[in-house]
Amino acid sequence: MHRSFPSAPEKRSRIKLCLDVLKVISKGVTKPTNIMYKSNLSWATLMEILEILVNEDLVNLEIVGKRKRYKITQKGLDTLEYYRKVEEIFMALK
């Protein structure tokens, strides 16, 4: 019996990347390096995404000494909830 390898995973869209990072931060992960690992992103991509999220007021940047910490805002939590509802609607269509 011949087994084929699974196809390569699809590239995540910018929206999906932002949502993935928001989800990680919403779970209490605040350090950039930890966010990077849990989101499975490169450092450069993570920095771009975090800049977008901060600029859109979905995440707050807190600087303590030399350390950066990211915390989700209410707007970020609301965004995740809206996304969850939309995903639920479309998953029901299968």
C-alpha positions as CSV (number, residue, x, y, z in Angstrom):
1,M,0.0,0.0,0.0
2,H,1.4,3.4,-1.0
3,R,1.0,6.2,1.5
4,S,1.5,9.7,0.4
5,F,2.9,12.4,2.6
6,P,0.5,15.1,3.7
7,S,0.7,18.2,1.6
8,A,2.6,21.2,2.9
9,P,0.6,23.4,5.3
10,E,-1.0,26.4,3.7
11,K,0.6,29.8,4.4
12,R,-1.3,31.7,7.0
13,S,-2.9,35.0,6.0
14,R,-2.0,38.2,7.7
15,I,-5.4,38.2,9.5
16,K,-4.8,34.6,10.7
17,L,-1.3,35.6,12.0
18,C,-2.8,38.5,13.9
19,L,-5.5,36.3,15.4
20,D,-3.0,33.6,16.3
21,V,-0.8,36.2,18.2
22,L,-3.9,37.7,19.9
23,K,-5.0,34.2,21.1
24,V,-1.5,33.5,22.5
25,I,-1.5,36.9,24.3
26,S,-5.0,36.4,25.6
27,K,-3.8,33.2,27.4
28,G,-1.4,35.3,29.5
29,V,1.8,34.9,27.4
30,T,3.3,38.4,27.6
31,K,7.0,38.1,26.7
32,P,7.8,38.6,23.0
33,T,10.1,35.5,22.8
34,N,7.4,33.3,24.3
35,I,4.8,34.8,22.0
36,M,7.0,34.1,19.0
37,Y,7.5,30.4,20.0
38,K,3.8,29.8,20.8
39,S,2.7,31.5,17.6
40,N,5.2,29.7,15.5
41,L,6.5,32.9,13.9
42,S,9.9,34.3,13.0
43,W,11.1,37.3,15.1
44,A,10.7,39.7,12.2
45,T,7.2,38.6,11.4
46,L,6.2,38.7,15.1
47,M,7.5,42.3,15.4
48,E,5.4,43.3,12.4
49,I,2.3,41.7,13.8
50,L,2.8,43.2,17.3
51,E,3.2,46.6,15.7
52,I,-0.1,46.2,13.9
53,L,-1.9,45.0,17.0
54,V,-0.5,47.9,19.2
55,N,-1.4,50.4,16.5
56,E,-5.0,49.1,16.3
57,D,-5.3,49.1,20.1
58,L,-5.8,45.4,20.2
59,V,-2.7,44.9,22.4
60,N,-0.9,47.2,24.9
61,L,2.8,47.4,25.0
62,E,4.2,47.8,28.6
63,I,7.9,48.5,29.1
64,V,9.3,47.6,32.5
65,G,12.9,48.5,32.7
66,K,14.4,47.1,29.5
67,R,11.7,44.4,29.2
68,K,8.7,44.6,26.9
69,R,5.4,42.9,27.8
70,Y,2.3,42.7,25.7
71,K,-1.2,42.5,27.1
72,I,-4.5,42.2,25.3
73,T,-7.0,45.0,25.5
74,Q,-10.8,44.8,25.7
75,K,-10.9,45.6,22.0
76,G,-8.6,42.7,21.4
77,L,-10.7,40.4,23.4
78,D,-13.8,41.6,21.6
79,T,-12.1,40.9,18.3
80,L,-11.3,37.3,19.3
81,E,-14.9,36.8,20.3
82,Y,-16.2,38.2,17.0
83,Y,-13.8,35.9,15.1
84,R,-14.9,32.9,17.2
85,K,-18.6,33.6,16.3
86,V,-17.8,34.0,12.6
87,E,-15.8,30.8,12.6
88,E,-18.6,29.0,14.4
89,I,-21.1,30.1,11.8
90,F,-18.9,29.0,8.9
91,M,-17.9,25.7,10.5
92,A,-21.6,24.9,10.8
93,L,-21.9,25.1,7.0
94,K,-19.8,22.1,6.3
